[in-house]
């Protein structure tokens, strides 16, 4: 047997032994809440929401949190949902907002525990029932409001506003735009008459 093959077998045996040791002692690699997420904005939101959940349950050691049974974890999540729905200081969150909080928490437990097979469907009964009770003052701008802003801004800002209004692009995507992303378009004016 060549030295290279022997070295590979020794390394493979060491990895297997290390895995077996971790499995027997109950210590597995803990995947962060941001594991596998590509978007920087999503990473920030997931981390913030999961930290908020950890503050609520008062458990900041991830290994301790993962040592609980799926039944106990489910109850912790239900208590958190009820707190967000009914008791959160300052405002009660809507069904959609709570589902956003829930997605991050479930993501963490699913990537770290094969026995954790809960989904958002398991928590529907605890979510607020009527979306109309949510206090959401967001609305799209009227054409008159957009015209008023366009009258008072410089040409560069006008381009940005027109681009955002006509494409539905998020404002966070603006700094990432490059000249190469644009395609040249020829327009032909029609003369009437």
N, C-alpha and C positions, 0 to 999 in steps of 0.2 A: 504494500500500500504506500502511496506517495505521501510525502510530508504534508502536501497541500490537502489531501483527502483526510488525513489524520487530524490536521488542525481544524478542518471544517466539522468533523465529527465531534471533536472536543468542544468546539464553540457551540454546536447545536445541542450537545448534552448539557452544557452550562446554561443555555437559554431555557431548555426544558426544565432543568432543576430549579432555576430561578422562578419560572412560571408556577411550578408545582408548589414551591415554598410560599409564594404570594397567595396562591389559591388556598392552601392549607391554613395559613395564618389569617385569612380573611382580608388581607390587604391587597387590593387591586389598584391599578392605576385609576386615578380619578380624572375624568375628562372635564375640562372647564365648561362652563355654560356657553362659551363662545366657540366651542369646538365645531369645526365644519362650516362655519358661517363666513361668507365671502364679503359681504357689505360692511364697511366700517361703521355706517350709521346703525345697522342692525346690531352689530356687536355692542355698541354703546348702549342701545336701548335694552338689549338682553341683560347686560351686566347690571344696569341701573335697577331694572325690575327685579332681578334675582336677588340683588343686595337688599332691596326693600322687603322681599319675602323673608330673607334670613333675619333681618332686623325684627320682623313681626314674630317669627317663631323663636327668636333669641338663640339660634344655633348658627354659629359661624364656622364651625369645623365641618367640612364637607364629609369626612369619613364618618363622623358621628351621625350626620343626617342620613347617610346611605345605609347605616347599620339598622335603621328602623325597618320594620316590615312594611310591605306595600299597603296593608290595611291602616297602619298608623300614619303613613305618609298621606294616604287619601284623606284621612280625617284632618290632618294639619292643613291640607289644601282647601278642604271644605270650610274650615274655620276662617282661613284667610279670605276666601271668596265672600263669606258672610260679613266679615269685617269691612271689606272693600265696598260691599253693596249697601250696608246699613249704618256702619259706625265710624267710617274713616273721618277724621277731623277735617273740616273745611268743605268737603263735598262727598256726595255719594256717587260712585262711578256707574256708568251705564253698562248695559249688557256687552256691548262691543269692546269697551275699554277693559272690562274684567276678562274677556276672552283673550285680549292681548297679554295681560298679566299671566294668565293661565298657560298660554302657549310656551312661554319661556321656562316656567317651572316644570311643566311636563317634559319639555325638551331635555332638561338637565337629568331628570330621573330616568328617562328612556335611554339616553346614551350611556348611563352609568349602571343600570340595573336591568338585566334581561327579564326579571320577574315582574317588572313594573309595566303592565300592559294597559294602563289607564289612558283614556283619550278625553278630549273636551266633551264628548257625548256623555261620559260618566258624571259630569258636573252640571249638565243643563238644568236640572231641577233646582239648583241653588242659585242660578243666575236671575237677575231681574227679569220679570216677565214682559213688561211693556216698554218698548224702545221710546215711545212718545213721552214717557216721564223723564227722560234724560234732558238735562239742561244744556243743550247744544246751540250756541248762538252763531255757529259758523254758517256762512252762506257765500255764494259766489258774488263777485263784484258786478254791479250793473254797468251797462255800456256808458252811462252818464258818469259814473265814478271813474271809470278807466279814462274817458275823455278828459276829465278834470285833471287827473294825474299827468296825462300826456302833454297837456298844455303848459304845465309848470316845470317840465324836466328837460335836461340836455339831450342831444341826439343819441348818445350812447345808451342812456337810460331808456329812451324810447324804443330802441332796438330790443333791449332786454325785456321790456314790458310786452311788446308785440310778440316776441318769441314765446314767452311764458303763456300769454293768453291764447295764442293760436295752436300751440302744441300740447298743452297740458303737462309740460315738463315740470318737475319739481325744482324749486329754486336752488337746492343743494347740488344739482347737476350742472349749474351754470359755470362754476370755476373749472370743471373738468372738460368743458368744450374746447376744441382746438380747430384751427382753420381747416385742417384735413377732414374734419367731420362734415363740412359743408359741401354741397354739390352746386355747381353753377347751373342756373336755370335761365333760359332765354324766354322772354315774354314778347308777344306780338300784340301791339295795340290795334284794336279794331276802330276804324273811323266810321262813324254813322253819318249817313246823310246825303 
